[in-house]
Amino acid sequence: MDYSRNLRRCLSLLLPAIAALSLSLSPASQAEPKALVLKPFKTLSDESAQCAGCHKEKNPSLYAQWGRSKHYGANVGCYECHKADPSDKDAIKHEGFNIAVIVSPKDCSQCHNQEVEEFTKSHHADAGKIMGSLDNFLAEVVEGAMTFNGKSPAAVNGCWQCHGSEVKVLENGDLDPTTWPNTGIGRINPDGSIGACSACHQRHEFSMVQARRPEACGKCHLGPDHPQKEVYDESKHGINFYANVDRMNLDSAKWIVGEDYDAAPTCATCHMSATREQPVTHDVGDRISWTLRPAVSEKVDAAAKAQGKQVKPWEERRKDMMDVCQACHTKSMVDSFYQQFDSLVNLYNDKFASPGKKLMATLKAEGMLTDTGFDEEIEWTWFYLWHHEGRRARHGAAMQAPDYAQWHGMFEVAERFYVEMVPQYLEVVEKAEHAGNKEGAERARKVLDEILSRPEHSWFTGNEPEELKKARLEAQKAFKARYLGESK
């Protein structure tokens, strides 16, 4: 018998197990969040039974929704979620019980601690901190007025319903109606916790099916400045989802892409759900490599790096997103898609966004704009360019929606830049010059001249190389001949 060969074979089997055991005992591993064991209660508590008996009569729809939930099957009732300490800011006395109307992530974390920890690290968790943003300024000042208990109805009914309000408790114990009801994703709760699980998991059913469908995200990710839902609907992914929704297996317990369904991804698939290599995450930015929100896009970890913070690198985030894609697509196809996506973001940044930002900064530095936002036409033009059209273009490329990348995106960005922003810039400079700021006007014109002298703007200045003009004219002639021939 070959003892040495058998020994080597045994060691080859044992060493991976020893390595895995060592890894499981390492400090880094021990620091990772561990999900609580979610064991059902044997029976419904007396408190919840009393609650359910009353709400069955007074709020039958809530009772029915709870009855369809997994909470019902686990004997988790009203009291387990709504119970409060008498010292809680939002605690009220209700039918002899101390309860809170708001069920916050802190309450949910009693069982769903890992999900809450992941959410708290996400960009969603900061969504409620918008008080100093341009969007909030528009809603409170430009569009609105402080006519509703000292708040703007435009902000209360608009911005805060998606971003989340800071829920206030009045002196009499009632919740301030300017801040509640509210299911904004970044809601700031009276107990100090951040977020609203009910933004995605509609109470009181908390349906997985509902949370996995794109409509769940469409409450907020819709409209001119963040049209992800419309973009998804236009894409091949959205078309396939709606055509094959009966094959999506949306009620699967594990719902792994490529195993439990293959017709199409949804928002949840790409940003949150499990793959064969990755677990579910409630950090929706964990797989995003670009941030498409600001005027000029940057890699998602850039801001943190600039502040000296260590975060998950954008390369790793992209690798994880590509893992999702490769559940259905080949690696070469995924690689080529990302090259297309990156090229559009870089084009937008380099040709329009960075120059536009520089033009606005120049006007500000030269004292040609007031300190008040949106009181001058060019400020509206610039806002439309990056906040509306620029975002549409970038999101269209990110999610493969060509109409949003082109006609709702780059076409409108270009039109806004050349036809509105450049003439308005020159008008502001000329006005400043007539007012005596001649040196500032000269510097401002040099900035614009330098931008427009770049090759990408040569068509606009008339400096395009003759060979390019000639080739384009030949292509136009061929197109017209073909078009006229087909129309006969």
VOGU-3710 file (C-alpha; in Angstrom, 3 decimals, decimal comma):
1> mdysrnlrrc> 0,000/0,000/0,000  1,276/3,502/-0,908  1,029/5,172/2,553  2,586/8,458/1,410  0,071/8,806/-1,396  -2,837/8,133/0,993  -1,399/10,630/3,476  -1,152/13,297/0,790  -4,742/12,538/-0,212  -5,982/12,881/3,382
11> lslllpaiaa> -4,120/16,152/3,825  -5,564/17,515/0,588  -9,031/16,866/1,988  -8,303/18,183/5,479  -6,412/21,399/4,688  -9,349/23,255/3,078  -11,529/22,378/6,060  -8,846/23,614/8,484  -8,480/26,838/6,495  -12,236/27,378/6,511
21> lslslspasq> -12,359/26,799/10,277  -9,523/29,281/10,802  -11,324/31,867/8,670  -14,558/31,399/10,598  -12,711/32,109/13,842  -10,890/35,223/12,568  -11,760/38,637/14,097  -12,902/39,977/10,722  -15,358/37,138/10,376  -16,622/37,570/13,909
31> aepkalvlkp> -17,216/41,284/13,249  -19,653/40,583/10,423  -23,351/41,038/11,280  -25,089/37,817/12,155  -28,763/37,432/11,384  -30,943/36,731/14,375  -32,609/33,343/14,428  -36,174/34,078/13,407  -38,175/31,462/15,222  -41,965/31,694/15,225
41> fktlsdesaq> -43,791/32,135/18,509  -45,808/29,109/19,561  -48,926/31,189/19,989  -50,097/34,732/19,383  -49,487/36,890/22,437  -52,488/37,958/24,534  -51,722/41,606/23,712  -51,682/41,006/19,956  -54,776/38,827/20,144  -56,621/41,699/21,801
51> cagchkeknp> -55,315/44,139/19,158  -56,297/41,826/16,306  -59,771/41,256/17,701  -60,471/44,996/17,695  -58,789/45,853/14,388  -60,608/43,015/12,655  -63,787/45,006/13,207  -62,485/48,554/12,852  -59,789/48,071/10,174  -60,652/44,854/8,314
61> slyaqwgrsk> -58,247/45,578/5,452  -55,277/45,866/7,835  -56,339/42,654/9,534  -56,616/40,895/6,157  -53,185/42,129/5,048  -51,609/40,947/8,287  -53,378/37,615/7,825  -51,608/37,093/4,501  -48,196/37,983/5,914  -45,375/35,778/7,143
71> hyganvgcye> -45,704/37,621/10,442  -49,119/36,050/10,892  -47,682/32,581/10,278  -44,987/33,236/12,873  -47,483/34,622/15,435  -45,903/38,072/15,232  -48,771/40,471/15,813  -49,549/44,150/16,282  -48,063/44,424/19,740  -44,718/42,812/18,887
81> chkadpsdkd> -44,078/45,574/16,337  -45,879/48,563/17,848  -45,090/48,159/21,544  -43,290/51,127/23,094  -41,585/52,167/26,268  -43,515/54,910/28,122  -40,413/57,118/27,866  -40,327/56,949/24,050  -40,960/60,333/22,406  -43,788/58,993/20,273
91> aikhegfnia> -45,310/56,613/22,829  -49,059/56,908/23,354  -51,528/55,127/25,595  -53,919/53,078/23,482  -56,513/50,695/24,921  -54,356/50,234/28,018  -51,116/49,574/26,090  -48,061/51,743/25,467  -47,646/51,746/21,703  -45,981/53,790/18,952
101> vivspkdcsq> -47,748/54,535/15,699  -44,416/54,482/13,852  -42,674/51,138/13,475  -39,095/52,194/12,851  -36,048/50,256/11,642  -34,958/50,135/15,279  -38,144/48,169/16,011  -37,654/45,915/12,985  -34,045/45,247/14,014  -35,272/43,237/16,988
111> chnqeveeft> -35,559/40,417/14,465  -34,111/41,742/11,203  -30,841/43,133/12,551  -28,632/42,317/9,567  -31,037/43,930/7,105  -31,179/47,102/9,210  -27,384/47,249/9,554  -26,977/46,944/5,772  -29,644/49,558/5,120  -28,075/51,998/7,578
121> kshhadagki> -24,834/51,920/5,544  -26,667/52,621/2,286  -27,257/55,859/0,374  -30,989/55,361/0,994  -30,413/55,976/4,697  -29,154/59,510/3,980  -32,079/60,430/1,736  -33,839/62,434/4,455  -30,909/64,800/4,902  -31,941/67,118/2,072
131> mgsldnflae> -32,717/70,337/3,928  -29,806/72,221/2,344  -30,203/70,779/-1,140  -31,217/72,667/-4,279  -34,252/70,400/-4,571  -35,475/71,301/-1,104  -34,783/75,005/-1,711  -36,996/74,821/-4,796  -39,818/73,135/-2,873  -39,645/75,402/0,180
141> vvegamtfng> -38,858/78,767/-1,400  -39,151/78,958/-5,185  -42,239/76,745/-5,586  -43,563/76,959/-2,062  -44,263/79,104/0,949  -44,234/78,300/4,667  -48,026/78,194/4,921  -48,598/74,764/6,505  -47,631/74,941/10,179  -44,451/76,744/9,185
151> kspaavngcw> -43,601/74,313/6,395  -44,056/74,368/2,633  -46,854/72,131/1,306  -44,729/71,530/-1,808  -41,963/69,989/0,312  -44,355/68,097/2,593  -46,323/66,503/-0,246  -43,458/66,187/-2,681  -39,814/65,898/-1,665  -40,324/64,508/1,813
161> qchgsevkvl> -42,660/61,694/0,747  -39,769/60,056/-1,100  -36,716/61,328/0,761  -38,341/61,129/4,178  -39,271/63,735/6,732  -37,909/64,327/10,210  -40,942/63,120/12,129  -41,805/65,556/14,909  -43,901/64,910/18,006  -46,052/67,872/19,109
171> engdldpttw> -46,323/68,976/22,733  -49,672/67,206/23,090  -48,119/63,912/21,943  -49,599/63,941/18,427  -47,377/63,486/15,414  -46,863/66,724/13,507  -48,992/66,479/10,316  -46,287/68,283/8,344  -44,042/65,264/8,955  -46,510/62,377/9,244
181> pntgigrinp> -47,811/60,247/7,531  -44,560/59,596/5,723  -42,882/56,503/4,289  -39,850/58,263/2,786  -36,868/55,963/2,487  -34,591/58,168/4,639  -37,170/59,171/7,238  -35,695/60,437/10,507  -37,696/58,785/13,277  -38,447/60,039/16,808
191> dgsigacsac> -36,418/57,175/18,293  -33,312/58,375/16,435  -33,291/55,615/13,845  -33,082/56,349/10,137  -35,283/54,994/7,381  -38,640/53,426/6,742  -38,806/49,711/5,981  -42,377/50,332/4,807  -41,010/52,420/1,920  -40,387/49,118/0,121
201> hqrhefsmvq> -42,221/46,545/2,257  -45,756/47,879/2,344  -47,370/47,335/5,702  -49,022/45,215/6,999  -48,428/42,386/4,550  -44,720/42,943/3,829  -44,989/40,975/0,613  -41,774/39,723/-1,006  -43,552/39,680/-4,365  -44,480/43,345/-4,101
211> arrpeacgkc> -40,958/44,366/-3,029  -39,375/42,449/-5,895  -41,478/44,086/-8,619  -40,189/47,268/-10,306  -43,298/49,195/-9,254  -42,036/49,128/-5,661  -39,136/51,373/-6,675  -41,290/53,458/-9,020  -42,835/55,431/-6,163  -39,644/57,491/-6,007
221> hlgpdhpqke> -37,471/56,536/-8,977  -39,761/58,147/-11,519  -39,992/61,506/-13,238  -37,766/63,960/-15,094  -34,731/63,881/-12,818  -34,543/60,202/-11,806  -36,602/58,195/-14,326  -35,252/54,740/-13,509  -38,721/53,152/-13,601  -39,531/54,578/-17,051
231> vydeskhgin> -36,028/53,710/-18,236  -36,485/50,125/-17,026  -39,861/49,863/-18,762  -38,266/50,865/-22,081  -35,340/48,468/-21,743  -35,306/44,879/-22,971  -35,237/43,837/-19,316  -38,500/45,645/-18,582  -40,145/44,382/-21,759  -39,198/40,816/-20,889
241> fyanvdrmnl> -40,381/41,163/-17,302  -43,889/42,296/-18,201  -44,148/39,747/-21,020  -43,041/36,865/-18,795  -44,088/37,918/-15,305  -45,801/34,558/-14,809  -42,383/32,881/-15,123  -40,597/35,180/-12,689  -41,213/32,924/-9,662  -41,596/36,052/-7,534
251> dsakwivged> -42,769/34,168/-4,447  -39,687/31,937/-4,284  -38,048/31,876/-0,857  -34,505/32,181/-2,225  -35,171/33,794/-5,669  -31,714/33,345/-7,156  -31,311/34,808/-10,633  -30,466/32,176/-13,216  -31,829/29,390/-11,005  -35,312/30,406/-9,895
261> ydaaptcatc> -35,986/32,730/-12,834  -34,294/33,752/-16,059  -36,855/35,825/-17,995  -35,561/39,190/-16,786  -34,073/41,041/-13,813  -35,977/43,611/-11,788  -34,545/46,517/-9,784  -34,228/44,205/-6,792  -32,385/41,566/-8,835  -29,524/43,865/-9,754
271> hmsatreqpv> -29,243/45,981/-6,625  -30,271/43,721/-3,752  -31,180/40,112/-4,458  -29,158/36,940/-4,220  -27,052/35,366/-6,945  -25,274/32,022/-6,875  -22,229/33,885/-5,523  -23,747/36,697/-3,416  -26,280/36,903/-0,596  -29,172/39,362/-0,410
281> thdvgdrisw> -28,140/42,898/0,605  -30,157/45,880/1,794  -27,362/48,270/0,810  -28,685/49,249/-2,620  -25,436/50,960/-3,627  -23,245/47,966/-2,901  -23,032/47,009/-6,595  -23,019/50,509/-8,155  -19,736/51,759/-9,653  -20,739/55,249/-10,936
291> tlrpavsekv> -22,745/57,866/-9,080  -25,081/59,392/-11,663  -26,737/61,893/-9,309  -24,403/64,946/-9,284  -23,746/67,397/-12,084  -20,492/65,633/-12,956  -20,464/61,872/-12,461  -17,668/60,241/-10,524  -16,892/56,754/-9,324  -19,055/55,933/-6,336
301> daaakaqgkq> -16,146/55,692/-3,883  -14,449/58,941/-4,976  -15,982/61,240/-2,355  -15,172/58,861/0,503  -11,587/58,432/-0,714  -11,161/62,210/-0,881  -12,148/62,348/2,803  -9,684/59,607/3,712  -12,397/57,024/4,346  -12,034/53,355/3,470
311> vkpweerrkd> -15,027/52,006/1,591  -15,699/49,193/-0,830  -13,813/50,141/-4,039  -15,819/50,827/-7,179  -13,971/48,017/-8,954  -15,308/45,471/-6,444  -18,802/46,926/-6,693  -18,711/46,589/-10,462  -17,408/43,035/-10,191  -20,419/42,177/-8,007
321> mmdvcqacht> -22,857/43,776/-10,451  -21,213/41,955/-13,339  -21,773/38,729/-11,407  -25,507/39,505/-11,523  -25,343/40,152/-15,266  -23,430/36,951/-15,917  -26,231/34,866/-14,476  -27,844/35,353/-17,893  -25,185/36,902/-20,172  -21,681/35,964/-21,318
331> ksmvdsfyqq> -18,704/37,776/-19,838  -17,744/39,284/-23,199  -21,237/40,761/-23,616  -21,173/42,216/-20,099  -17,691/43,675/-20,635  -18,810/45,333/-23,869  -21,921/46,760/-22,221  -19,842/48,425/-19,519  -17,557/49,932/-22,160  -20,628/51,423/-23,851
341> fdslvnlynd> -21,984/52,737/-20,544  -18,658/54,257/-19,464  -18,219/55,926/-22,847  -21,554/57,759/-22,534  -20,873/58,945/-18,974  -17,409/60,163/-19,966  -18,811/61,943/-23,036  -21,457/63,697/-20,933  -18,864/64,648/-18,286  -16,178/65,900/-20,643
351> kfaspgkklm> -18,225/67,628/-23,340  -21,016/69,232/-21,311  -21,029/68,728/-17,534  -17,490/69,717/-16,556  -17,499/72,694/-18,975  -20,946/73,771/-17,756  -19,849/73,573/-14,148  -16,750/75,619/-14,986  -18,832/78,293/-16,722  -21,143/78,624/-13,717
361> atlkaegmlt> -18,188/78,740/-11,312  -16,585/81,468/-13,418  -19,698/83,654/-13,333  -19,883/83,188/-9,576  -16,199/83,945/-9,016  -16,410/87,076/-11,134  -19,382/88,372/-9,146  -21,735/88,133/-12,111  -24,378/86,064/-10,302  -26,231/86,869/-7,105
371> dtgfdeeiew> -26,077/84,680/-4,017  -29,775/83,816/-4,420  -30,399/80,556/-6,219  -32,654/80,381/-9,283  -33,170/84,129/-9,607  -31,306/84,209/-12,922  -32,200/82,393/-16,123  -28,864/80,657/-16,611  -29,221/78,967/-13,217  -32,431/77,293/-14,419
381> twfylwhheg> -30,749/76,322/-17,680  -27,799/74,723/-15,910  -30,105/72,899/-13,477  -32,160/71,433/-16,318  -28,981/70,373/-18,150  -27,502/68,226/-15,383  -30,389/67,554/-13,007  -32,935/66,524/-15,643  -31,504/65,853/-19,091  -28,052/64,785/-17,893
391> rrarhgaamq> -29,438/62,288/-15,424  -31,823/60,880/-18,029  -28,950/60,347/-20,458  -26,775/58,607/-17,890  -29,532/56,422/-16,483  -30,620/55,539/-20,009  -27,129/54,249/-20,767  -26,859/52,483/-17,417  -30,073/50,505/-17,954  -30,019/50,092/-21,751
401> apdyaqwhgm> -32,847/52,446/-22,680  -31,738/54,051/-25,958  -34,530/56,637/-26,178  -33,613/58,022/-22,752  -29,906/57,991/-23,583  -30,532/59,846/-26,845  -33,736/61,891/-27,321  -34,647/62,428/-23,662  -30,956/62,632/-22,779  -27,950/63,720/-24,838
411> fevaerfyve> -30,020/65,506/-27,494  -31,619/67,712/-24,844  -28,294/68,180/-23,027  -26,707/69,435/-26,273  -29,653/71,691/-27,119  -29,616/73,161/-23,618  -25,839/73,779/-23,738  -25,452/75,291/-27,207  -28,785/77,051/-27,736  -29,424/78,319/-24,208
421> mvpqylevve> -26,449/78,150/-21,862  -23,742/79,588/-24,137  -25,845/82,595/-25,289  -27,050/83,243/-21,733  -23,464/83,083/-20,453  -22,379/85,689/-23,005  -25,370/87,852/-22,102  -24,442/87,795/-18,398  -20,803/88,610/-19,246  -21,814/91,472/-21,541
431> kaehagnkeg> -24,119/92,892/-18,870  -21,274/92,794/-16,318  -18,948/94,456/-18,790  -21,403/97,314/-19,370  -21,651/97,696/-15,600  -17,892/98,281/-15,431  -16,499/94,785/-14,767  -14,319/94,803/-17,909  -11,456/92,677/-16,545  -13,855/90,056/-15,233
441> aerarkvlde> -15,661/89,984/-18,575  -12,398/89,425/-20,413  -11,462/86,525/-18,135  -14,945/85,004/-18,475  -14,817/85,164/-22,295  -11,422/83,440/-22,279  -12,898/80,563/-20,270  -15,693/80,070/-22,819  -13,279/80,448/-25,750  -11,019/77,755/-24,305
451> ilsrpehswf> -13,953/75,362/-23,869  -15,346/75,941/-27,368  -11,884/75,553/-28,941  -11,839/71,881/-27,991  -12,285/69,354/-30,842  -15,666/68,136/-29,591  -17,126/71,623/-30,120  -15,509/72,309/-33,499  -18,770/71,768/-35,408  -20,290/74,664/-33,409
461> tgnepeelkk> -17,420/77,095/-33,988  -17,019/76,164/-37,673  -13,536/74,739/-37,158  -14,328/71,116/-37,981  -11,639/69,516/-40,222  -12,553/69,575/-43,920  -12,202/65,796/-44,348  -14,807/65,236/-41,605  -17,182/67,739/-43,206  -16,748/66,070/-46,580
471> arleaqkafk> -17,348/62,561/-45,212  -20,480/63,704/-43,409  -21,862/65,394/-46,545  -21,278/62,222/-48,566  -23,111/60,175/-45,927  -26,007/62,651/-45,975  -26,268/62,451/-49,769  -26,322/58,650/-49,637  -28,996/58,681/-46,955  -31,208/61,107/-48,883
481> arylgesk> -30,854/59,068/-52,085  -31,772/55,883/-50,255  -34,692/57,529/-48,452  -36,115/59,076/-51,649  -35,686/55,809/-53,486  -37,620/53,884/-50,816  -40,467/56,402/-50,798  -41,284/56,024/-54,531
//
